[in-house]
Amino acid sequence: MANSELSTYLTPKVILNYSLLVGFFIFIGAIVSFLGGEIRSSSDSLSSNRTEIDRRIKVVSNIAELRGQTAEVDAAIVELRKVIPERNQIFSFPRYLEGLASQSSVAIGFNFSGDTVESTNSSAGNNDFRVSIRGNYSDVIGFIDKLEQGTFLVNLESIDVTKLDTEFSAGVGGKVYFYE
């Protein structure tokens, strides 16, 4: 009897309807799964595009900020050029040293040595030089101090002081800077 009741409910038409319903749900599940993958892919693409847009916004902002600082940089370059002499003023460097020697009561010998490094937009040019100094100790040291704090921008790379009988002798090597 149970078998006959079940067979009245499970007719081929009902089985076909249930099969179509299950197939429909499987089809809908496959579509939802496919669309979920597409949505995830589109979301990742949008996220990377957003990151790229944010990066470009930062670059444009930095460029605008740097352009705003151009006036400050130009003012700084003007101030630096007040400290660093022009190239043609380097020719007066030996006379300047002779003046310092006279003020310091020392005798000097001077020569430019090595190659000239040309100035560029981003760095000053320079010439190597060598000065020989003779005098008493305090005068020699005074000359070196005046040279470091003087009109020309110099970088003293070597200082050799030797005691002679009653005097001192010093050899000073360095670079004197200029711009064009």
C-alpha positions as CSV (number, residue, x, y, z in Angstrom):
1,M,0.0,0.0,0.0
2,A,2.8,2.4,0.7
3,N,4.2,1.6,-2.7
4,S,1.0,2.5,-4.4
5,E,0.7,5.8,-2.6
6,L,4.3,6.7,-3.5
7,S,3.7,5.9,-7.1
8,T,0.7,8.1,-7.2
9,Y,2.8,11.0,-6.1
10,L,5.9,10.2,-8.1
11,T,4.4,10.2,-11.5
12,P,6.7,10.8,-14.5
13,K,5.3,14.4,-14.7
14,V,6.3,15.2,-11.1
15,I,9.7,13.6,-11.5
16,L,10.2,15.7,-14.6
17,N,9.1,18.8,-12.8
18,Y,11.5,18.1,-9.8
19,S,14.3,17.3,-12.2
20,L,13.7,20.6,-14.1
21,L,13.6,22.5,-10.7
22,V,16.9,20.9,-9.5
23,G,18.5,21.5,-12.9
24,F,17.3,25.1,-12.7
25,F,18.9,25.6,-9.3
26,I,22.1,24.0,-10.5
27,F,22.0,26.4,-13.5
28,I,21.4,29.4,-11.3
29,G,24.2,28.3,-8.9
30,A,26.6,28.0,-11.9
31,I,25.6,31.5,-13.1
32,V,26.0,33.0,-9.6
33,S,29.4,31.3,-9.2
34,F,30.5,32.6,-12.7
35,L,29.2,36.1,-12.0
36,G,30.9,36.1,-8.6
37,G,34.3,35.4,-10.3
38,E,33.7,38.1,-12.8
39,I,32.7,40.6,-10.1
40,R,35.8,39.6,-8.1
41,S,38.0,40.1,-11.2
42,S,36.3,43.5,-11.9
43,S,36.8,44.5,-8.3
44,D,40.5,43.7,-8.4
45,S,40.9,45.6,-11.6
46,L,39.0,48.6,-10.1
47,S,41.2,48.4,-7.0
48,S,44.4,48.4,-9.0
49,N,43.1,51.3,-11.2
50,R,42.2,53.2,-8.0
51,T,45.8,52.6,-6.7
52,E,47.3,53.9,-9.9
53,I,45.0,57.0,-9.9
54,D,46.1,57.7,-6.3
55,R,49.7,57.3,-7.2
56,R,49.3,59.7,-10.2
57,I,47.5,62.2,-7.9
58,K,50.4,62.2,-5.5
59,V,52.9,62.7,-8.4
60,V,50.9,65.7,-9.8
61,S,50.7,67.1,-6.2
62,N,54.4,66.7,-5.8
63,I,55.1,68.4,-9.1
64,A,52.8,71.3,-8.1
65,E,54.6,71.6,-4.8
66,L,58.0,71.6,-6.5
67,R,56.9,74.3,-9.0
68,G,55.9,76.4,-6.0
69,Q,59.4,76.0,-4.5
70,T,61.1,77.2,-7.7
71,A,61.2,80.8,-6.4
72,E,62.8,79.6,-3.2
73,V,65.4,77.7,-5.1
74,D,66.2,80.6,-7.4
75,A,66.6,82.8,-4.3
76,A,69.0,80.2,-2.8
77,I,71.0,80.0,-6.0
78,V,71.4,83.8,-5.9
79,E,72.7,83.6,-2.3
80,L,75.1,80.8,-3.2
81,R,76.5,82.8,-6.1
82,K,77.3,85.6,-3.7
83,V,79.5,83.2,-1.8
84,I,81.0,81.4,-4.8
85,P,82.9,83.7,-7.2
86,E,82.6,83.7,-11.0
87,R,85.2,81.8,-13.0
88,N,86.9,84.9,-14.2
89,Q,87.4,86.0,-10.6
90,I,89.6,82.9,-10.0
91,F,92.4,84.7,-11.9
92,S,92.6,87.2,-9.0
93,F,93.0,84.3,-6.4
94,P,96.9,84.6,-6.5
95,R,96.7,88.3,-5.8
96,Y,94.2,87.7,-3.0
97,L,96.6,85.2,-1.5
98,E,99.5,87.7,-1.7
99,G,97.3,90.2,0.1
100,L,96.5,87.7,2.9
101,A,100.3,86.9,3.1
102,S,101.1,90.6,3.5
103,Q,98.5,91.0,6.2
104,S,99.7,87.8,8.0
105,S,103.5,88.7,7.6
106,V,104.3,85.4,5.8
107,A,106.0,84.6,2.6
108,I,104.1,82.4,0.1
109,G,104.5,80.5,-3.1
110,F,101.4,79.6,-5.1
111,N,100.4,77.5,-8.1
112,F,97.2,76.0,-9.6
113,S,97.6,72.3,-10.0
114,G,95.6,69.5,-11.7
115,D,92.7,69.9,-14.1
116,T,89.9,72.4,-13.9
117,V,86.5,70.8,-13.1
118,E,83.9,72.8,-15.0
119,S,80.7,73.9,-13.2
120,T,77.3,72.5,-14.1
121,N,73.8,73.5,-13.2
122,S,74.0,71.3,-10.1
123,S,77.5,71.8,-8.9
124,A,80.2,74.4,-8.7
125,G,83.4,74.1,-10.7
126,N,86.8,74.0,-9.0
127,N,90.6,74.3,-9.4
128,D,93.2,72.5,-7.4
129,F,95.8,74.7,-5.8
130,R,98.9,74.5,-3.6
131,V,100.3,77.2,-1.4
132,S,103.7,77.1,0.4
133,I,103.9,79.3,3.5
134,R,106.9,80.5,5.6
135,G,106.8,82.5,8.8
136,N,106.4,82.2,12.5
137,Y,103.9,79.7,13.8
138,S,101.1,82.1,14.8
139,D,101.4,84.0,11.5
140,V,101.3,80.7,9.4
141,I,98.2,79.6,11.3
142,G,96.7,83.1,11.0
143,F,97.2,82.9,7.2
144,I,95.5,79.5,7.0
145,D,92.5,80.8,9.1
146,K,92.1,83.9,6.9
147,L,92.2,81.6,3.8
148,E,89.4,79.4,5.2
149,Q,87.2,82.4,6.1
150,G,88.1,84.6,3.2
151,T,86.4,85.9,0.1
152,F,86.9,82.7,-2.0
153,L,85.2,79.5,-1.2
154,V,88.0,77.0,-0.6
155,N,88.2,73.4,0.6
156,L,91.6,72.7,2.3
157,E,92.4,69.1,1.7
158,S,95.9,68.9,3.1
159,I,98.0,71.0,5.5
160,D,101.6,70.0,6.3
161,V,103.4,72.1,8.9
162,T,107.2,71.7,9.4
163,K,109.4,73.5,12.0
164,L,112.6,75.0,10.5
165,D,115.3,76.6,12.5
166,T,113.5,79.7,13.6
167,E,110.4,79.6,11.4
168,F,107.7,77.2,10.3
169,S,107.0,76.1,6.8
170,A,103.5,74.9,5.7
171,G,102.2,73.3,2.5
172,V,98.5,73.7,2.0
173,G,96.6,72.0,-0.8
174,G,93.0,72.3,-1.7
175,K,90.3,73.4,-4.1
176,V,89.0,76.8,-4.9
177,Y,85.4,76.9,-6.2
178,F,83.7,79.0,-8.9
179,Y,80.6,79.1,-11.1
180,E,80.1,80.2,-14.7
